[in-house]
Amino acid sequence: MNVPNVVVHRNADILAKAVAARIITRLVDVQSAKGSASIVLTGGTVGIATLAAIAATPARDAVDWRRLDIWWGDERFLPSGHEERNETGARAALLDHVDVAPERVHVMKGPDSGMTAEESAEAYAAELRAASRPEDHGPVPSFDVMLLGMGPDSHVASLFPGMPALYDTRSVVAVHGTPKPPPTRVSLTLPAIQASREVWVVAAGEEKSGAVRLALSDAGPVQVPAAGARGRQRTLFLLDRTAASKIPPGLGRMASP
């Protein structure tokens, strides 16, 4: 896995706008080169703020939204439309405002589908396998960019420190008994995350600073899941100043005054 590149922005608002600009540039570049692109979305305050920032800028029209596959890194196992679902937040912030192709929006099913969390995970894994191509060298597409938030405990997606999902070699798992409600979720695993061409970990707030420091150290991913969030080609830690406050000097670079 590659060494992460750290980019530090002045505050959370600027961070969200900067990540939005990066996403647009990345998707346009990939679509120009390959015709289509893929992105994995995340929830959380900064994740949703980033999607809202994309929706708010005229530059969003540079993306061909109908040639974009949209996935999620994890989902709370709640009924469709529930306000706490990552999908619900993403649709309100961005997807309802751009011309996405419905069949290319890949949603993790909730209990209203009649599935258990395990069945939802299996169905999503099957959808990933169907989208994977020989050049991906595995059961998961090599996503062009994966967005991940990070908790103060260093969790990414719904992979919490010390939980069994961190040992799982499948691409998608049901997660039960999480320390953060709701307790049941569906999540990509570290092998699925690491299949991405680029992984971007986005974090803001002083309460994340200790987790950021550990994630950029030699910590193991079982106790510090964000330490395992690495892309095949590039890994970015996109932070605000407070989240970056405990990084050793010289590791990060300031992107805005």
Secondary structure, DSSP 8 states (H G I E B T S, - for coil): ----EEEEESSHHHHHHHHHHHHHHHHHHHHHHHS-EEEEE--HHHHHHHHHHHHHSGGGGGS-GGGEEEEESEEES--TT-TTSHHHHHHHHTGGGS---GGGB-----GGGT--HHHHHHHHHHHHHHH--GGG-SSS---SEEEEE--TT--BTTB-TT-GGGG--SSEEEE-S-SSSSS-EEEE-HHHHTTSSEEEEEE-SGGGHHHHHHHTTT--TTT-GGGG---SSEEEEEEETTTTTTS-TTSEEE---
